[in-house]
Amino acid sequence: MRNRSRVFWLLAGLTALGAVLRFATLGAQAYHHDEIVTASRVLRVGFGHAMDAVGFSESAPPLYYALAWLWTQVAGTGEWGLRSLSAVAGAATIPVAYFIGRELRGSRTGLLAAALVAVNPMLLWYSQEARAYALLGLFCALSLLFCARALREGTRRDFTWWGVFSALALATHYFAVFPLIAEVLLLLRRRGRAALSGLWIVGLAAALLAPLAYHQMSYGHAEWIGKFSLGHRLGEMAITFVVGETGDIIGRVEQPGPALLPLALVLAALVLLAVRGGRDERRAAFIPLAVGAAAIGIPLLLAIGPGGKDFVLARNLLPALVPLLLVVAVALAVERARRLGNVIAALLLAYSLGFCVWATVSPDLRRPDWKAVADRLGEPDGPRATVTWVIGEAPLRYYLTDGATQSKPSEGAIQLKASEGYDWLVREITFVSMGDVPPPPRRLLGPRFRETAYERVGELFIRRYRVPGPELVPLRLRSLRYAETNFRNNGVLLDGVGPG
């Protein structure tokens, strides 16, 4: 009883720590690009509109958005309210990780797994994101829990719950299918036909989701992923799994420095398992290892195969993270190297916790503060164009209150106006860049513009140009996309602008 009480309070403390990390700064950061889609496009009106918007604007199933719509009827669509659903899911994953670890190798492994999940920076990041990934992680973890129980006991109840949570994971994100493939093979191999009592639930969910998945694929929302090299994305995955997204500027070269120590500690733990681990310990690690490997390996094979679909991206591979952390927990709990395992665990947990705290307070590691940029820009006193990251336009427009128009210089609506002989007239051009960049060449602006301000907002910089007096001048819209902003591509927001 004393041992159970001790484990209970340790697990409660780890869950509380994880919850504090997730909720303490939940509303401190501005919405990021994909979160704006959730807040302003999908959840903008009624439930029917939300479900319809999932079909044409998303590449994911509808479960998260249905739950988020219901959740925001009480909590609201502000940063804290909308993200709190993900924070709850992220905190709930901590005790689930404990129960999986206990199922695999006892309470010590379970507590190590819970601790690793509680302070993992990647899981923290998506527990503070108004998207489906934290919920996906929770349902995939629950699926793995009942898979492990079904492998050990084989009761009909365990198979049924495995089927239910697997179906919920599929209804949250299509990439849940890859770890489920490994779980299905494990269950069929060990339990045979008994697995059918849960497998039919998964099959039914897949059949119901297939038409929606096919419809969403026709829009090509995820085709942009293949524009980045596969090697870059795999390296990014290795880094982000141990230190999180750290700003999540798509296309930016990842900084491997902060990830070197945790990756070395993880490698040391795996070596410990290979060299000092017993047969039972290796067998316990095999189940989560197989699930995590399938969650990464199958999408990778599809990406490099002939005519394959390349959707390999760190956040899409998130279903692999909890299983891989469980492998590390089993390795750290090896009986024949308990003292060394404790040292490695203490170093890894301390570093991860410290990095979580650092990431929540450092502007360089947080999401770009588009809200602060919008506040600094203020209301224009005349037509204004703002040039910045094309993915940053949506959050900037969300926080501006003047009805800005979002458009790329090369998009059809602008081309149409130009072909009709119209000019877009402005009084001000503002550049929002990532970091300090040189002033734009005069040929991009025109001779009438003069620089009026240059200021820093976190890791973003604002540079303003105005035309003296009340006169409006034509905007060189197509040329502005070549301005240096340290982003991969630029777009233009037009405030109160109409063709002249």
DAQUI-V527948 format. One record per residue. PHI is phi in whole degrees, -180 to 180 (NA if undefined). PSI is psi in radians with two decimals (NA if undefined). BURIAL is 1 if it has 16 or more other C-alpha atoms within 10 Angstrom, else 0. Layout:
phi=PHI psi=PSI burial=BURIAL
phi=PHI psi=PSI burial=BURIAL
This chain:
phi=NA psi=-0.71 burial=0
phi=-63 psi=-0.69 burial=0
phi=-66 psi=-0.73 burial=0
phi=-64 psi=-0.71 burial=0
phi=-63 psi=-0.72 burial=0
phi=-63 psi=-0.79 burial=0
phi=-62 psi=-0.73 burial=1
phi=-59 psi=-0.82 burial=0
phi=-72 psi=-0.57 burial=0
phi=-65 psi=-0.78 burial=0
phi=-65 psi=-0.72 burial=1
phi=-62 psi=-0.71 burial=0
phi=-66 psi=-0.72 burial=0
phi=-65 psi=-0.70 burial=1
phi=-66 psi=-0.71 burial=1
phi=-64 psi=-0.73 burial=0
phi=-60 psi=-0.82 burial=1
phi=-62 psi=-0.68 burial=1
phi=-67 psi=-0.72 burial=1
phi=-61 psi=-0.79 burial=0
phi=-59 psi=-0.66 burial=1
phi=-80 psi=-0.65 burial=1
phi=-93 psi=-0.43 burial=1
phi=-61 psi=-0.69 burial=0
phi=-119 psi=0.50 burial=0
phi=-61 psi=-0.68 burial=1
phi=-102 psi=0.16 burial=1
phi=-77 psi=-0.41 burial=1
phi=-104 psi=2.59 burial=1
phi=-71 psi=2.79 burial=1
phi=-61 psi=2.50 burial=1
phi=-94 psi=3.13 burial=1
phi=-59 psi=-0.92 burial=1
phi=-69 psi=-0.50 burial=1
phi=-64 psi=-0.54 burial=1
phi=-64 psi=-0.64 burial=1
phi=-60 psi=-0.77 burial=1
phi=-63 psi=-0.85 burial=1
phi=-74 psi=-0.70 burial=1
phi=-109 psi=-0.32 burial=0
phi=-106 psi=-0.85 burial=0
phi=-80 psi=-0.82 burial=1
phi=-97 psi=0.36 burial=1
phi=-70 psi=-0.68 burial=0
phi=-122 psi=-2.16 burial=0
phi=-90 psi=3.10 burial=0
phi=-63 psi=-0.72 burial=0
phi=-61 psi=-0.74 burial=0
phi=-62 psi=-0.72 burial=0
phi=-61 psi=-0.81 burial=1
phi=-66 psi=-0.62 burial=1
phi=-68 psi=-0.69 burial=0
phi=-66 psi=-0.56 burial=1
phi=-59 psi=-0.66 burial=1
phi=-65 psi=-0.63 burial=1
phi=-108 psi=-0.25 burial=1
phi=-116 psi=-0.11 burial=0
phi=-122 psi=2.89 burial=1
phi=-124 psi=0.57 burial=1
phi=-134 psi=2.78 burial=1
phi=-67 psi=3.04 burial=1
phi=-92 psi=-0.09 burial=1
phi=-61 psi=-0.85 burial=1
phi=-58 psi=-0.75 burial=1
phi=-69 psi=-0.61 burial=1
phi=-65 psi=-0.80 burial=1
phi=-66 psi=-0.69 burial=0
phi=-65 psi=-0.67 burial=1
phi=-63 psi=-0.81 burial=1
phi=-63 psi=-0.73 burial=0
phi=-61 psi=-0.77 burial=1
phi=-76 psi=-0.21 burial=1
phi=-65 psi=-0.41 burial=0
phi=-103 psi=-0.81 burial=0
phi=-88 psi=-0.33 burial=1
phi=86 psi=2.97 burial=1
phi=-102 psi=0.26 burial=1
phi=-69 psi=2.97 burial=0
phi=-57 psi=-0.80 burial=1
phi=-69 psi=-0.81 burial=1
phi=-63 psi=-0.86 burial=1
phi=-70 psi=-0.72 burial=1
phi=-72 psi=-0.33 burial=1
phi=-64 psi=-0.45 burial=1
phi=-62 psi=-0.78 burial=1
phi=-66 psi=-0.65 burial=1
phi=-65 psi=-0.70 burial=1
phi=-63 psi=-0.79 burial=1
phi=-63 psi=-0.72 burial=1
phi=-64 psi=-0.73 burial=1
phi=-68 psi=-0.64 burial=1
phi=-67 psi=-0.42 burial=1
phi=-68 psi=-0.40 burial=1
phi=-64 psi=-0.95 burial=1
phi=-66 psi=-0.52 burial=1
phi=-63 psi=-0.71 burial=1
phi=-62 psi=-0.65 burial=1
phi=-61 psi=-0.83 burial=1
phi=-66 psi=-0.59 burial=1
phi=-66 psi=-0.83 burial=1
phi=-60 psi=-0.72 burial=1
phi=-64 psi=-0.66 burial=1
phi=-64 psi=-0.63 burial=1
phi=-79 psi=-0.77 burial=1
phi=-154 psi=0.41 burial=1
phi=99 psi=3.07 burial=0
phi=-66 psi=-0.62 burial=1
phi=-63 psi=-0.78 burial=1
phi=-63 psi=-0.69 burial=1
phi=-62 psi=-0.75 burial=1
phi=-67 psi=-0.68 burial=1
phi=-64 psi=-0.71 burial=1
phi=-64 psi=-0.77 burial=1
phi=-62 psi=-0.71 burial=1
phi=-65 psi=-0.75 burial=1
phi=-63 psi=-0.70 burial=1
phi=-69 psi=-0.68 burial=1
phi=-62 psi=-0.65 burial=1
phi=-113 psi=0.25 burial=1
phi=-73 psi=2.14 burial=1
phi=-63 psi=-0.57 burial=1
phi=-67 psi=-0.79 burial=1
phi=-66 psi=-0.60 burial=1
phi=-64 psi=-0.78 burial=1
phi=-57 psi=-0.85 burial=1
phi=-81 psi=-0.18 burial=1
phi=-77 psi=-0.19 burial=1
phi=-116 psi=0.47 burial=1
phi=-122 psi=2.34 burial=1
phi=-82 psi=1.03 burial=1
phi=-140 psi=-3.09 burial=1
phi=-86 psi=-0.07 burial=1
phi=-69 psi=-0.65 burial=1
phi=-66 psi=-0.71 burial=1
phi=-65 psi=-0.68 burial=1
phi=-60 psi=-0.80 burial=1
phi=-61 psi=-0.69 burial=1
phi=-65 psi=-0.86 burial=1
phi=-67 psi=-0.64 burial=1
phi=-66 psi=-0.64 burial=1
phi=-67 psi=-0.74 burial=1
phi=-64 psi=-0.68 burial=1
phi=-61 psi=-0.77 burial=1
phi=-65 psi=-0.65 burial=1
phi=-59 psi=-0.87 burial=1
phi=-77 psi=-0.38 burial=1
phi=-65 psi=-0.81 burial=1
phi=-63 psi=-0.71 burial=1
phi=-67 psi=-0.70 burial=1
phi=-66 psi=-0.62 burial=1
phi=-67 psi=-0.59 burial=1
phi=-84 psi=-0.78 burial=0
phi=-108 psi=-0.64 burial=0
phi=72 psi=0.49 burial=1
phi=-81 psi=2.68 burial=0
phi=-61 psi=-0.62 burial=0
phi=-62 psi=-0.73 burial=0
phi=-64 psi=-0.73 burial=1
phi=-63 psi=-0.70 burial=1
phi=-65 psi=-0.81 burial=1
phi=-65 psi=-0.63 burial=1
phi=-60 psi=-0.78 burial=1
phi=-63 psi=-0.70 burial=1
phi=-64 psi=-0.88 burial=1
phi=-72 psi=-0.51 burial=1
phi=-66 psi=-0.72 burial=1
phi=-65 psi=-0.70 burial=1
phi=-65 psi=-0.67 burial=1
phi=-63 psi=-0.76 burial=1
phi=-63 psi=-0.64 burial=1
phi=-76 psi=-0.12 burial=1
phi=-98 psi=-0.70 burial=1
phi=-158 psi=2.39 burial=1
phi=-66 psi=-0.44 burial=1
phi=-71 psi=-0.12 burial=1
phi=-65 psi=-0.33 burial=1
phi=-63 psi=-0.51 burial=1
phi=-72 psi=-0.86 burial=1
phi=-64 psi=-0.53 burial=1
phi=-65 psi=-0.57 burial=1
phi=-59 psi=-0.78 burial=1
phi=-64 psi=-0.74 burial=1
phi=-65 psi=-0.71 burial=1
phi=-61 psi=-0.78 burial=1
phi=-65 psi=-0.71 burial=0
phi=-64 psi=-0.75 burial=1
phi=-68 psi=-0.75 burial=1
phi=-65 psi=-0.67 burial=1
phi=-66 psi=-0.70 burial=0
phi=-94 psi=-0.58 burial=0
phi=-114 psi=-0.15 burial=1
phi=61 psi=-2.35 burial=0
phi=-66 psi=-0.34 burial=0
phi=-60 psi=-0.47 burial=1
phi=-68 psi=-0.29 burial=1
phi=-64 psi=-0.39 burial=1
phi=-67 psi=-0.34 burial=1
phi=-111 psi=-0.44 burial=1
phi=-67 psi=-0.55 burial=1
phi=-66 psi=-0.52 burial=0
phi=-67 psi=-0.74 burial=1
phi=-64 psi=-0.76 burial=1
phi=-62 psi=-0.70 burial=0
phi=-64 psi=-0.77 burial=0
phi=-62 psi=-0.75 burial=1
phi=-63 psi=-0.71 burial=1
phi=-65 psi=-0.68 burial=0
phi=-70 psi=-0.56 burial=0
phi=-85 psi=-0.35 burial=1
phi=-57 psi=-0.81 burial=0
phi=-60 psi=-0.69 burial=0
phi=-66 psi=-0.75 burial=1
phi=-60 psi=-0.74 burial=1
phi=-65 psi=-0.72 burial=0
phi=-64 psi=-0.77 burial=0
phi=-67 psi=-0.61 burial=1
phi=-64 psi=-0.48 burial=1
phi=-66 psi=-0.37 burial=0
phi=-83 psi=-0.34 burial=0
phi=67 psi=0.55 burial=0
phi=-62 psi=-0.52 burial=0
phi=-100 psi=0.15 burial=0
phi=-68 psi=-0.36 burial=0
phi=-64 psi=-0.41 burial=0
phi=-60 psi=-0.72 burial=1
phi=-68 psi=-0.14 burial=0
phi=-75 psi=-0.26 burial=0
phi=-102 psi=2.54 burial=0
phi=-63 psi=2.51 burial=0
phi=-64 psi=-0.65 burial=1
phi=-62 psi=-0.72 burial=0
phi=-61 psi=-0.74 burial=0
phi=-71 psi=-0.59 burial=1
phi=-70 psi=-0.71 burial=1
phi=-63 psi=-0.68 burial=0
phi=-62 psi=-0.71 burial=1
phi=-61 psi=-0.81 burial=1
phi=-60 psi=-0.67 burial=0
phi=-73 psi=-0.85 burial=1
phi=-69 psi=-0.49 burial=1
phi=-64 psi=-0.40 burial=1
phi=-111 psi=-0.36 burial=1
phi=-129 psi=0.06 burial=1
phi=84 psi=-3.05 burial=1
phi=-77 psi=-0.43 burial=1
phi=46 psi=1.11 burial=1
phi=100 psi=-0.54 burial=1
phi=51 psi=0.93 burial=1
phi=-93 psi=1.82 burial=1
phi=-62 psi=2.29 burial=0
phi=91 psi=-0.19 burial=0
phi=-74 psi=2.47 burial=0
phi=-67 psi=2.18 burial=0
phi=-71 psi=2.54 burial=1
phi=-95 psi=1.88 burial=0
phi=-75 psi=-0.26 burial=0
phi=-50 psi=-0.95 burial=0
phi=-63 psi=-0.35 burial=0
phi=-89 psi=-0.18 burial=1
phi=-65 psi=-0.79 burial=0
phi=-66 psi=-0.90 burial=0
phi=-62 psi=-0.61 burial=1
phi=-66 psi=-0.68 burial=1
phi=-65 psi=-0.68 burial=0
phi=-68 psi=-0.69 burial=1
phi=-62 psi=-0.78 burial=1
phi=-61 psi=-0.72 burial=0
phi=-62 psi=-0.69 burial=1
phi=-64 psi=-0.73 burial=1
phi=-67 psi=-0.66 burial=1
phi=-63 psi=-0.69 burial=0
phi=-59 psi=-0.76 burial=1
phi=-64 psi=-0.74 burial=1
phi=-69 psi=-0.65 burial=0
phi=-91 psi=-0.72 burial=0
phi=-110 psi=-0.18 burial=1
phi=-71 psi=2.53 burial=1
phi=-85 psi=3.08 burial=0
phi=-62 psi=-0.76 burial=0
phi=-65 psi=-0.65 burial=0
phi=-69 psi=-0.72 burial=1
phi=-66 psi=-0.65 burial=1
phi=-65 psi=-0.68 burial=0
phi=-64 psi=-0.65 burial=1
phi=-74 psi=-0.38 burial=1
phi=-64 psi=-0.68 burial=0
phi=-62 psi=-1.00 burial=1
phi=-65 psi=-0.53 burial=1
phi=-65 psi=-0.74 burial=1
phi=-64 psi=-0.72 burial=1
phi=-67 psi=-0.80 burial=1
phi=-65 psi=-0.70 burial=1
phi=-65 psi=-0.67 burial=1
phi=-67 psi=-0.67 burial=1
phi=-63 psi=-0.47 burial=1
phi=-100 psi=-0.78 burial=1
phi=-69 psi=-0.71 burial=1
phi=-66 psi=-0.83 burial=1
phi=-59 psi=-0.59 burial=1
phi=-67 psi=-0.75 burial=1
phi=-63 psi=-0.69 burial=0
phi=-65 psi=-0.57 burial=0
phi=-72 psi=-0.68 burial=1
phi=-94 psi=-0.14 burial=0
phi=-73 psi=2.87 burial=0
phi=-65 psi=2.18 burial=0
phi=65 psi=0.37 burial=0
phi=-77 psi=2.91 burial=0
phi=-99 psi=2.18 burial=1
phi=-104 psi=1.72 burial=1
phi=-121 psi=0.45 burial=1
phi=-72 psi=2.03 burial=1
phi=-154 psi=2.54 burial=1
phi=-53 psi=-0.83 burial=1
phi=-71 psi=-0.50 burial=1
phi=-70 psi=-0.42 burial=1
phi=-93 psi=0.18 burial=1
phi=-57 psi=-0.54 burial=1
phi=-57 psi=-0.30 burial=1
phi=-82 psi=-0.30 burial=1
phi=-70 psi=-0.87 burial=1
phi=-62 psi=-0.79 burial=1
phi=-57 psi=-0.71 burial=1
phi=-68 psi=-0.65 burial=1
phi=-64 psi=-0.57 burial=1
phi=-66 psi=-0.67 burial=1
phi=-61 psi=-0.77 burial=1
phi=-63 psi=-0.69 burial=1
phi=-63 psi=-0.75 burial=1
phi=-61 psi=-0.72 burial=1
phi=-65 psi=-0.70 burial=1
phi=-72 psi=-0.32 burial=1
phi=-98 psi=0.23 burial=1
phi=-57 psi=2.23 burial=1
phi=-66 psi=-0.64 burial=0
phi=-80 psi=-0.04 burial=0
phi=-143 psi=0.81 burial=1
phi=-63 psi=-0.74 burial=0
phi=-65 psi=-0.82 burial=0
phi=-65 psi=-0.67 burial=1
phi=-61 psi=-0.68 burial=1
phi=-64 psi=-0.70 burial=0
phi=-64 psi=-0.83 burial=0
phi=-62 psi=-0.74 burial=1
phi=-62 psi=-0.77 burial=1
phi=-62 psi=-0.76 burial=0
phi=-65 psi=-0.78 burial=0
phi=-66 psi=-0.76 burial=1
phi=-69 psi=-0.72 burial=1
phi=-64 psi=-0.74 burial=0
phi=-65 psi=-0.79 burial=1
phi=-63 psi=-0.75 burial=1
phi=-63 psi=-0.80 burial=1
phi=-61 psi=-0.69 burial=0
phi=-69 psi=-0.65 burial=1
phi=-59 psi=-0.79 burial=1
phi=-66 psi=-0.76 burial=0
phi=-62 psi=-0.74 burial=0
phi=-66 psi=-0.50 burial=1
phi=-81 psi=-0.28 burial=1
phi=-113 psi=-0.26 burial=0
phi=-91 psi=2.14 burial=0
phi=-60 psi=-0.51 burial=1
phi=-71 psi=-0.35 burial=1
phi=-107 psi=-0.17 burial=1
phi=-89 psi=3.03 burial=1
phi=-65 psi=2.54 burial=1
phi=-56 psi=2.40 burial=1
phi=-89 psi=1.32 burial=1
phi=-67 psi=-0.49 burial=1
phi=-64 psi=-0.76 burial=1
phi=-66 psi=-0.64 burial=1
phi=-63 psi=-0.78 burial=1
phi=-63 psi=-0.71 burial=1
phi=-64 psi=-0.68 burial=0
phi=-71 psi=-0.63 burial=0
phi=-67 psi=-0.73 burial=0
phi=68 psi=-3.00 burial=0
phi=-79 psi=2.32 burial=0
phi=-74 psi=2.59 burial=0
phi=-96 psi=0.22 burial=0
phi=-176 psi=3.06 burial=0
phi=-57 psi=2.35 burial=1
phi=-137 psi=2.51 burial=1
phi=-115 psi=2.35 burial=1
phi=-119 psi=2.14 burial=1
phi=-105 psi=2.17 burial=1
phi=-161 psi=-3.03 burial=1
phi=-53 psi=2.31 burial=1
phi=-62 psi=-0.54 burial=1
phi=-80 psi=-0.34 burial=1
phi=-82 psi=-0.19 burial=1
phi=-62 psi=-0.74 burial=1
phi=-62 psi=-0.88 burial=1
phi=-65 psi=-0.61 burial=1
phi=-66 psi=-0.74 burial=1
phi=-63 psi=-0.66 burial=1
phi=-61 psi=-0.71 burial=1
phi=-86 psi=-0.32 burial=1
phi=-77 psi=2.54 burial=1
phi=-110 psi=0.27 burial=0
phi=-110 psi=0.30 burial=0
phi=69 psi=0.78 burial=0
phi=-64 psi=2.59 burial=1
phi=-100 psi=2.21 burial=1
phi=-95 psi=2.18 burial=1
phi=-162 psi=2.54 burial=1
phi=-84 psi=2.61 burial=1
phi=-60 psi=-0.42 burial=1
phi=-99 psi=0.03 burial=0
phi=-78 psi=2.85 burial=0
phi=-59 psi=-0.70 burial=0
phi=-62 psi=-0.70 burial=0
phi=-70 psi=-0.72 burial=1
phi=-61 psi=-0.66 burial=0
phi=-63 psi=-0.80 burial=0
phi=-62 psi=-0.73 burial=0
phi=-64 psi=-0.68 burial=0
phi=-69 psi=-0.41 burial=0
phi=-84 psi=0.02 burial=0
phi=91 psi=0.23 burial=0
phi=-90 psi=2.64 burial=0
phi=-113 psi=2.55 burial=1
phi=-92 psi=2.16 burial=1
phi=-107 psi=2.33 burial=1
phi=-139 psi=2.88 burial=1
phi=-112 psi=-0.39 burial=1
phi=-139 psi=2.51 burial=1
phi=-127 psi=2.23 burial=1
phi=-120 psi=2.39 burial=1
phi=-114 psi=2.24 burial=1
phi=-115 psi=2.00 burial=1
phi=-119 psi=2.80 burial=1
phi=-91 psi=1.84 burial=1
phi=83 psi=3.11 burial=1
phi=-80 psi=2.11 burial=1
phi=-126 psi=2.78 burial=0
phi=-66 psi=2.74 burial=0
phi=-61 psi=2.61 burial=0
phi=-67 psi=2.59 burial=0
phi=-61 psi=2.60 burial=0
phi=-61 psi=-0.51 burial=0
phi=-65 psi=-0.37 burial=0
phi=-78 psi=-0.41 burial=1
phi=-101 psi=-0.78 burial=1
phi=108 psi=2.76 burial=0
phi=-73 psi=-0.32 burial=0
phi=-82 psi=-0.33 burial=0
phi=-80 psi=2.44 burial=1
phi=-127 psi=2.44 burial=1
phi=-70 psi=2.30 burial=0
phi=-119 psi=-0.32 burial=0
phi=-161 psi=2.60 burial=0
phi=-148 psi=2.01 burial=0
phi=-145 psi=2.79 burial=0
phi=-107 psi=2.41 burial=1
phi=-130 psi=1.66 burial=1
phi=65 psi=-2.20 burial=1
phi=-93 psi=0.03 burial=1
phi=-100 psi=2.60 burial=1
phi=-124 psi=2.44 burial=1
phi=-115 psi=2.22 burial=1
phi=-126 psi=2.16 burial=1
phi=-113 psi=2.50 burial=1
phi=-130 psi=2.45 burial=1
phi=-135 psi=2.75 burial=1
phi=-94 psi=2.25 burial=1
phi=-61 psi=2.44 burial=0
phi=81 psi=-3.02 burial=0
phi=-85 psi=-0.02 burial=0
phi=-69 psi=2.55 burial=0
phi=-107 psi=2.49 burial=1
phi=-126 psi=2.72 burial=1
phi=-63 psi=2.51 burial=0
phi=-95 psi=2.24 burial=1
phi=-83 psi=1.31 burial=1
phi=-64 psi=-0.78 burial=1
phi=-67 psi=-0.60 burial=1
phi=-74 psi=-0.47 burial=0
phi=-65 psi=-0.42 burial=1
phi=-67 psi=-0.25 burial=1
phi=-90 psi=0.06 burial=0
phi=-66 psi=2.56 burial=1
phi=-82 psi=2.04 burial=1
phi=-128 psi=0.01 burial=1
phi=69 psi=0.22 burial=1
phi=-105 psi=2.83 burial=1
phi=-66 psi=-0.70 burial=0
phi=-149 psi=2.69 burial=1
phi=-110 psi=2.67 burial=1
phi=-133 psi=3.11 burial=1
phi=-133 psi=2.29 burial=1
phi=-102 psi=2.34 burial=1
phi=-114 psi=2.01 burial=1
phi=-97 psi=2.06 burial=1
phi=58 psi=0.55 burial=1
phi=-101 psi=2.41 burial=1
phi=-135 psi=2.76 burial=0
phi=-66 psi=2.50 burial=0
phi=-94 psi=NA burial=0
